Amino acid sequence: MTASRHIRSFRATTALLCLALLPFAGCGSTEVSQLAGPENVRCLADITGVPTSVPATASQATAVIVTERECAWTATSNSSWLTVTPGEGQGETTVTVSVAANSTSSSRSGTVTVNGVRVTVTQAAGSSQQPPPPSLSFDGTVSNLFGVCPVLTFTVAGRQVVTDVNTRFTGGNCGSVRNGRSVEIEGEPLSGTVVRATRVRM
């Protein structure tokens, strides 16, 4: 066999080996193939259901984070009165958007951001002056009295009455309050049947 035939035979054998080993290593090349990860576009996230206009009162809304199952997301707000919970997660899920009451006389805007997607929420102006609390007036006989002046708790006409340093007593003083005594109460409701007395008349 001539030298040229030896060379051709060697090249043919080498080519066959390269074809057999191609899935495992490159032949005659320094390029290495890498597995491609998820495309960036698949991990974009969106948020739906966020109200863009809300009243001055406190409120909540349920929004939906929309993204692929394997994609992580982060939800943030640029305003303390506007919050999103939870603030991070993975895949499609629901979140709660909470808006605090606006006690100022100006409207305000905040932004919710989820993986770069922004939604602006505008809240209506409130009032810098809070309305006066509702008042109650009733009378009856004192019972279930306990406490130490000026902080007393007692029952009148089925309501639990509490007094404090701001309560005014007329026709007597704090020490004049006793079980079985008739009194007139002026005050403001705290919760249920509990009333904070602003005035106790005896």
C-alpha positions in Angstrom: 0.0 0.0 0.0 1.3 3.4 -1.0 1.8 6.3 1.5 -1.1 8.2 -0.1 -3.4 5.2 0.5 -2.3 5.1 4.1 -3.2 8.8 4.6 -6.6 8.4 3.0 -7.3 5.3 5.1 -6.3 7.2 8.3 -8.5 10.2 7.4 -11.5 8.0 6.7 -11.0 6.2 10.1 -10.7 9.5 11.9 -13.9 10.8 10.3 -15.8 7.7 11.3 -14.5 8.1 14.9 -15.6 11.8 15.0 -19.1 11.0 13.8 -19.4 8.3 16.6 -18.0 10.6 19.3 -19.8 13.8 18.1 -22.5 13.8 20.9 -19.7 13.7 23.5 -16.9 15.9 22.2 -16.0 18.2 19.3 -13.6 17.0 16.6 -11.3 19.5 15.1 -13.0 22.4 16.7 -12.7 24.3 20.0 -16.4 25.3 20.1 -18.5 23.8 23.0 -22.3 23.8 22.9 -24.2 24.8 26.1 -27.7 24.1 27.0 -29.7 27.3 26.7 -31.7 28.4 29.9 -35.2 29.8 29.8 -35.5 32.8 27.6 -35.7 36.1 29.5 -39.0 36.8 27.9 -40.6 33.8 29.6 -39.7 35.2 33.1 -41.5 38.5 32.6 -44.3 39.1 35.0 -47.5 41.2 34.9 -50.0 42.2 37.5 -53.7 42.5 36.9 -56.6 43.7 39.1 -54.8 46.6 40.7 -57.3 49.6 40.9 -55.8 52.7 39.3 -58.2 55.0 41.2 -59.3 54.5 44.8 -61.3 56.6 47.3 -59.9 58.4 50.3 -61.0 55.7 52.7 -58.9 52.7 53.5 -59.4 49.8 51.1 -58.0 46.5 49.8 -58.0 44.7 46.5 -57.0 41.3 45.3 -54.6 41.3 42.3 -53.1 38.5 40.2 -49.4 38.1 39.4 -49.2 36.5 36.0 -45.9 34.7 35.0 -44.5 31.2 34.2 -44.6 28.6 36.9 -40.8 28.5 37.3 -40.3 32.3 37.3 -39.6 34.2 40.5 -41.1 37.7 41.0 -40.8 40.6 43.5 -43.6 43.2 44.2 -42.7 46.6 45.6 -44.3 50.0 46.3 -42.8 53.4 46.3 -45.3 54.7 48.9 -45.8 53.7 52.6 -49.6 54.0 52.3 -49.7 51.5 49.4 -48.5 48.0 50.1 -48.5 44.6 48.4 -48.4 41.3 50.3 -46.7 39.0 49.8 -43.8 40.9 48.4 -42.2 38.0 46.5 -43.0 34.6 45.2 -42.8 32.3 42.2 -45.3 31.5 39.5 -48.8 32.8 39.1 -50.5 33.7 42.4 -52.8 36.3 44.0 -51.6 39.2 46.2 -53.3 41.7 48.4 -53.0 45.4 47.6 -53.7 47.6 50.6 -54.4 51.3 50.6 -54.3 53.4 53.8 -56.8 56.2 54.4 -55.9 59.6 53.0 -56.4 62.1 55.8 -54.9 65.0 53.8 -56.8 67.5 51.5 -54.7 66.5 48.5 -54.9 63.5 46.2 -51.8 61.3 46.0 -50.3 58.7 43.7 -48.2 55.6 44.3 -46.7 52.9 42.1 -46.7 49.1 42.4 -43.9 47.4 40.5 -43.6 43.7 39.7 -40.4 42.7 37.9 -40.2 46.0 36.2 -43.9 46.3 35.3 -45.5 49.4 36.9 -49.0 50.2 37.8 -49.9 53.7 39.2 -52.6 54.0 41.9 -54.2 57.4 42.5 -56.1 58.0 45.7 -58.7 60.7 46.1 -58.2 63.6 48.6 -59.5 63.2 52.1 -60.0 65.8 54.8 -57.4 67.1 57.2 -60.2 67.6 59.7 -61.6 64.4 61.3 -65.3 64.4 61.9 -66.2 64.6 65.6 -67.0 61.3 67.2 -70.7 60.4 67.7 -72.1 61.2 71.1 -74.5 59.3 73.4 -76.7 60.5 76.3 -78.5 58.2 78.6 -79.3 57.8 82.3 -79.8 55.0 84.8 -78.5 53.5 88.0 -74.8 52.6 88.6 -73.9 48.9 89.1 -70.8 46.7 88.9 -68.6 49.6 89.9 -64.9 49.1 90.2 -61.7 51.0 89.6 -59.8 53.9 91.2 -60.6 57.5 90.5 -60.4 59.0 87.9 -60.4 55.6 86.1 -63.7 53.9 86.8 -65.8 51.2 85.1 -69.4 50.7 85.8 -72.7 49.7 84.2 -75.6 52.1 83.4 -78.7 51.1 81.4 -77.0 48.0 80.0 -73.9 49.9 78.8 -70.4 49.7 80.2 -69.2 53.1 81.1 -65.5 54.0 81.6 -64.2 57.3 82.9 -60.7 58.9 82.7 -58.9 62.1 83.5 -60.9 63.9 80.8 -64.3 63.0 82.3 -66.2 65.9 83.9 -68.3 65.2 87.0 -71.1 67.5 87.9 -73.3 67.4 91.0 -70.5 65.6 92.8 -67.0 64.2 92.0 -65.5 61.0 90.9 -65.6 59.7 94.5 -69.4 60.3 94.5 -70.0 57.6 92.0 -71.3 54.4 93.8 -73.5 51.4 93.1 -77.2 52.2 93.2 -76.8 56.0 92.5 -78.7 57.5 89.6 -76.5 59.3 87.0 -76.8 60.8 83.6 -74.0 59.9 81.1 -72.8 61.8 78.1 -70.0 60.1 76.1 -68.8 58.5 72.9 -69.0 54.8 71.9 -65.7 52.9 71.9 -66.9 49.5 70.8 -70.1 47.4 71.2 -71.8 48.6 74.3 -68.7 50.3 75.8 -68.9 54.1 76.3 -66.2 56.5 77.3 -67.9 59.1 79.5 -67.1 62.7 78.7 -69.6 63.9 81.5 -71.2 62.2 84.5 -74.0 64.2 86.0 -75.3 63.2 89.5 
